[in-house]
């Protein structure tokens, strides 16, 4: 059994019948019920016992009335986390609560851009970004990861107003280095572009993550948007927060939150969960990251044994294995049909993250080792079956083939 001294991540948890997006609603995206899912980015682990204890304690009080987030318990927990985890000071006056990261991204876009403006995003892109930008009438300007010439070209356009950064990057798991972030900060300053940094995957980095707060220019228009929901597996509690580069933008955002949207009372269990996670959950998170790294290493070993030409290496952050299958020449649609109808597993096609994801898959291994092993072995078998399939044979996706367009992916 793979375990730590305190936490056992091998123990399976049955999530069926809990209104679970990944398990109970897999048919929404893949067209077939009952598949073994390796899809949406949540984990199959119970959250930290310290978080569960805090939630139980709050529920036992019995009164769940209107609540507040702007108090020392919450603000000091966020500041403690950044100070101890990232050696980064945070001004409490520039912290702002939100019901969700994407809500906050949208509302900050409302502050710093107008319909028709360009918003730059690295591609392949987290699939919610294009939908969010389209719904707000912004022009998404995709830039291939690591293409610095294209990045500067798009930032220099006079109607580009925001760089929407994913740090660490989803779906690839890239962790931006200090020099890379400094280069982005200089470009944003040169062209007067604001920056929103989605750092929800930061606590899951396997190499050091640097918060944008270490690189954003003092008083300039930048914001970190993040949450404990990803790292502590508590997205169903809702809740996130932001850290702004200037107090004026923070105040304008809070006016939208409280007055325009009427969201002055947070989800109290989310507040309690965040405080417990950031004050007491560090050892659990360290153990989780070590376990996930073991899952990713297992994937690397088995993929290398089966297909050495892939030369696949684990991502630098997270539990999402972004796997480049292009050297095998396997058509995406044929592979998905084999995975769904023969192997009975659901694995995200790379095309869910834009055309740049063609030829890739994203395999979620935030789960017990036995499930991760079942997923990679199913993928290997499907690849062996479909390798050499002519591209023309898979032009039309059969019913029950994942298209990457249905709701529910992240």
Protein Blocks (a to p, Z undefined) as FASTA:
>chain_A
ZZdfkbcckbccdfehnlpaklmmmmmmnopghiacdfbfcdfbdcdfklmmmmmmmmmn
opacdddfbdfklmmmmmmmmmmmnopacdfklgccdfbfklmmmmmmmmmpcehiacdd
dddddfklmmmmmmnopacddddehilklmmmmmmpmkbcbdcddddddfklpacdfklm
mmmmmmmmmnopacdddfklmmmpcbdcddfklmpcghiacdddddfklmnopmkngpid
dddfbfklmmmmmmmmmmmnopabccfklmmmmmmmmmmmmmmmmmmmmmmmmmmmmmmm
mmmmmmmmnopacdfedjbdcddfklnopafklmmmmmmmmnopacddfklnojklgoia
cddfbbcfklmmmmmmmmmmmmmmmgopafklmmpacehiaehlaghiZZ
